[in-house]
Amino acid sequence: MDDSPDPARDRQLGLDRPIDRRDFLNGLAIGIGALGSLSPAEVWRAGVGQPPADYPPARTGLRGSHDGAFENAHRLRDGLAPAEWRQPTARNERYDLIVVGAGISGLAAAHFYRKAAGPNARILILDNHDDFGGHARRTEFTVGGRTLIGYGGTQSIDGPSHYSTVSKALLRELAIDTEVFRQAYDQEYFASRGLSHGTFFDRATFGEDRLVPKPDNLSWRDFAARTPLSAEARRALVRLNTERRDYLPGRTPEQKLALLRMTSYRDYLTKNAGVPASLLPYFQSATHGYYGVGIDAVPAADCWGLGYPGFDGLALPDDTSRLGRTAAHSHDEPYIFHFPDGNASIARLLVRGLIPGTLDGSTMQDIVTARARYDRLDTPASRVRLRLNSTVVNVAHSRPGGTGDVSVTYVQDGKAWRVRAAKCVLACWHGVIPHLCPELPAAQKDALRYGVKVPLLYTNVALRNWTSLAALGVHSVDAPGSYWSETSVDYPVSLGDYRFAKGPADPVILFMMRTPCKPGLPARDQHRLGRAELLGTAYATYERQVRGQLQRMFGKGGFDPARDIAGITVNRWSHGYAYEYNSLWDPDWPEGSQPCVVARQQRGNIAIANSDAGAYAYTDSAIDQAWRAVQELR
Ligand SMILES: Cc1cc2nc3c(=O)[nH]c(=O)nc-3n(C[C@H](O)[C@H](O)[C@H](O)COP(=O)(O)OP(=O)(O)OC[C@H]3O[C@@H](n4cnc5c(N)ncnc54)[C@H](O)[C@@H]3O)c2cc1C
């Protein structure tokens, strides 16, 4: 099995190989002396001047919520806060605004506040991680002298035309023109190379290991015939995808929608659409990417909204207003609005605007290869300061009744410090706020605890080449029964000085996703148990699972994990997506009384942002909530 250490197998998989993490000058035909004659773009492309070990985006291994970032918050949660935290050392620093959390919401809050208060506003942003951006995290690898840029979390600007006026305006202020992606993202890249999506059927779930590509021109009948599914399961798969049957006869469209809201997709498939149990594993992980749980915990109505098979003959009303927000969100735009580092570019553009000297340039193109100067984030010379590795453990008004300055205690390098500000935005996730801010009313604390964030693993695997995938005719693979349920070659985006791989012989980043869900339980319990799994799993286990699964999926195309893998970064998001309400598990609250609304109430000089405040796990929610929080304080 892939998850148990076996020295011989580990050697075969390459677990003993030093991963090529920092071969800064490897493969270069030029000497250091020649660098002076190269333009910055050429230097970048050559991979010279690569990030040193203290450059967070280049750190590999276990990232995301990395070791050292969360332990202090957990101490606070468990009532194990050391006594010293109650007597912090006062820093002689007073700000107009302190923001807790340097994710997109916190950075946007700083941006909005400064825009309203003027350039002299003094702002401090605190974050517990060693990098800024929150989920919007950049990763870099150096392979054969080339720099590869990837995303460790927040992937893309999803449906920008549906962003609010506020979010659209912020993108414009950051010089982001989403139309640029229509050129930058090569939408023919994979199709022009004859590469398609595929499914990996694994031995433990489906009886044998088999990778089956599904090019657009392959019929469902021919695809089904190539799978190891039983004859009965194949027939059902073809029927679901090709026939327009009404699986809910005798009901009005309204009644059908009401039933689908209260029925999981899994139950709908078996109880209404007559799908045999043997086909269910094929669909089980279809909802992982959006929901972090499988089809047992997602309403069938949402799956209809997302275009999953089995609904074409139901003549449902053209009304998505009663679906969960992800499903109701219109999916009428292509998924191409992607910077090479995902929405980390949005975070980097915000930091560039807030703190002069941190990132050179002025456009959405040059931000891609601009290298952040981490030593400039927190200097007394700057009116806006961003302090990393700083876990906030207490936020309190200095006077009773939510008045006076706000005093903020944070722990950095084991020492507790106190800073003060006139105002404070808590742009950290909701679950931590009751622990930080004891003065909030009990009902608000309960509401803050309601949503359970979705745990996820986003893993980046740097490959020296991907000829094995090309030989098998695939660029992305769903593996419904496997440890990693999604694997895909990075998005083919070339922007500014950054160029995507010319072809399969070039190095590339492979994205792998796991959602540690526990099918059969209510969604929030699945998230809680999944989080425990993530925090209890060692990096070596993830690496073994990466190498083992890639070999099984692509070995027949010549993939050799020991030879082909150049680097691995496992982004562990134990507190991932904001919890989105779901008609299977959550009541239909009247508008305005949802937990997120109760939770985000301002108290005196403290306001609450973060995507959790919108119960919607998207960048526009993070921005919109930041805007609201800042308006409240002003
Ligand atoms: C894996 C993944 C992929 C995603 N993909 C997309 C996507 O493609 N498109 C999209 O629109 N959205 C995506 N999202 C949703 C994403 O969460 C939002 O888009 C947005 O980035 C959230 O920003 P935020 O500032 O609200 O929260 P966060 O990014 O979580 O930032 C909050 C910050 O506060 C910090 N913090 C918490 N407690 C403390 C404390 N006590 N002291 C100091 N700091 C603290 C946190 O560590 C974190 O750094 C994705 C999320 C995840 C996890």
The ligand as an ORCA input file, in Angstrom:
! r2SCAN-3c Opt
* xyz 0 1
  C      -7.191     25.714     -1.342
  C      -8.083     26.879     -1.635
  C      -8.380     27.231     -2.948
  C      -9.214     28.325     -3.214
  N      -9.460     28.679     -4.519
  C     -10.184     29.776     -4.787
  C     -10.361     30.247     -6.121
  O      -9.870     29.645     -7.084
  N     -11.067     31.388     -6.322
  C     -11.610     32.080     -5.292
  O     -12.247     33.115     -5.531
  N     -11.476     31.661     -4.016
  C     -10.770     30.537     -3.742
  N     -10.581     30.135     -2.445
  C     -11.256     30.856     -1.364
  C     -10.336     31.815     -0.614
  O     -10.449     31.442      0.722
  C     -10.780     33.242     -0.809
  O     -10.757     33.535     -2.182
  C      -9.911     34.289     -0.136
  O      -8.556     34.151     -0.524
  C     -10.061     34.276      1.368
  O      -9.397     35.395      1.883
  P      -9.579     35.852      3.384
  O      -8.681     36.994      3.595
  O     -11.030     36.021      3.646
  O      -9.124     34.615      4.279
  P      -7.708     33.927      4.437
  O      -7.054     33.798      3.124
  O      -7.955     32.705      5.237
  O      -6.846     34.954      5.307
  C      -7.005     35.102      6.703
  C      -5.645     35.194      7.321
  O      -5.797     35.468      8.720
  C      -4.845     34.684      9.400
  N      -5.176     34.509     10.811
  C      -6.112     33.701     11.365
  N      -6.089     33.808     12.701
  C      -5.102     34.686     12.996
  C      -4.576     35.180     14.204
  N      -5.084     34.823     15.386
  N      -3.544     36.048     14.162
  C      -3.019     36.441     12.972
  N      -3.489     35.995     11.787
  C      -4.516     35.135     11.808
  C      -4.901     33.383      8.626
  O      -3.843     32.521      8.935
  C      -4.868     33.892      7.217
  O      -3.546     34.099      6.782
  C      -9.753     29.045     -2.144
  C      -9.472     28.680     -0.822
  C      -8.644     27.610     -0.574
  C      -8.344     27.222      0.844
*
